[in-house]
């Protein structure tokens, strides 16, 4: 009876997290607002409910690393995979501690960038499509000064600050992008906020028994396709197999730009890759598993089968897969998704104490163009549970 009550209590916590309307915030979650990110509260509750401290938890579509952050702060060993180099860069920077000396040098960089208007003569800047000139000039100056930072972790953090600054600038509600002076004034403020968030992350890891000098070794982040994970040498070297998979795959035929910013919601710019100084050579469908055409949808479900076939070979024989996912056409696509999971060797699982097979949530604060179309299927998400089929 006590065990049943405990299971029901844990399940209630998961359901409560799904109904949360809180914004993504706290720790290092606001370093970069990765598209289609989910609530840290959901990640934290699922990981805490279905795993134990020290367990390996896998996210094969980690995005900006929300689950990785929450898992580390719960004392889990985290494995994150993503095909997008920008996602890998952000997740890595969000979970890499800095020393007091690092923080001092980064603050000096931010203040130096903000006060060098008169004596800075920028070199010719690369062509960055649709990036407003004022934003481009400030970014060019800041990136040039960041090159003087002595350590790669310092330079990476500085670039992550600029990513967040760029998002703020391009999502502004003014008729024009902020001036260079406005951007320069915002830069030190954002830097201080993000350093404070990183300190909070390190503190919460320490409270979970994970010291700062062990955080990096407690997570494995790979920039690669999740297909063929069972052949990944770095996974073979782990001390144990993952017992839990918690992830949010791309949503089939839902318009999400993982590789571009939209300037005030309209024109697209590849600026994030220039700022992060990482390669960008792919179309949108590369990051979503398929285009929004019938052929693209078929490719998407083929990808799902291939990814989770690999995951099936990586996790423990009694492992649990929990996914938060949305669909453009629920009635048509959800059965296809469940069939793809079955083909990959999984069967649907119902948590103890549950009267339903899956849980739905209405997504707050997510655009999905619903303001133009009204309520659409893609404004909802479903939490799916699967176990490996015996």
C-alpha angles and dihedrals in degrees: 000000000000091000092050091050091050091051091049091050092051091047090051088055091054092049090048091052090052091057093050116120095191119135119244102269146131132064109020097327094108094054089099129359099228114198118264092007117169130224116281087221091064093048092047094048095047094047093045092046100046104033141045131230109280094025120129114245122192129207109183092183099039099161109181092352105259093148091043092055094046093045093052091049087055093052097254127139106243132208117191127185128184135160092213114089089205091057091049092049093050096045091048093050093045092057102039114098121222130212123236087255090054090051092050093052092048092051089050089052093050095048092042091053091049094053105041101083096122102045100039118101108180122218116236106295124221121256108268109182118237095354109139112246095238091054092045094051094049092047092048092053093046094047091050091052091045089061087069092062107108101223132054092228089058092048091047092052091049091052090049089054088053091050090056091045090052092051090051092049097048096043093052120131094223121107089246136030115270118273122256089256092054090049093047091052091049095049099073090043093054091045092055092046093051094046089052089050091052090050089052090051092051091047093052091048088052091051088055090053097262113123120211093249090058100046096090093048090049093064133054115201119185130185102212145097112288090225110102097021089146087068095050109118094208091059092050090058095058119115092234142003122261112266095191133042116195117175147139110222122201112282114247115250092351115132108243125150109212094165105041141052120223115224104231089337096304129068117045125233131187089212096125092066092049091049094046089043094227129129122270116187107141141091125241093263090061089068098039099048094245145004125269092262127099089256090049090052091052089050089050095056090044087055092050091053092048095046096048092042085061092044089052089060093048105048129071118277090253096037123141127229116203118182134182109203143156133206137209089217110022098185092052103033104039093064089048090051092050090049090051090052090049091050088052091057103265135120129203114262131202117212115237111271094022122128093194135054096227141014127230130205134187107232113233123212095008118131107206084159087277091138087068099038102031120230110356133181091251091063087072130067132198129213110222127195124201137171128196110269113245 
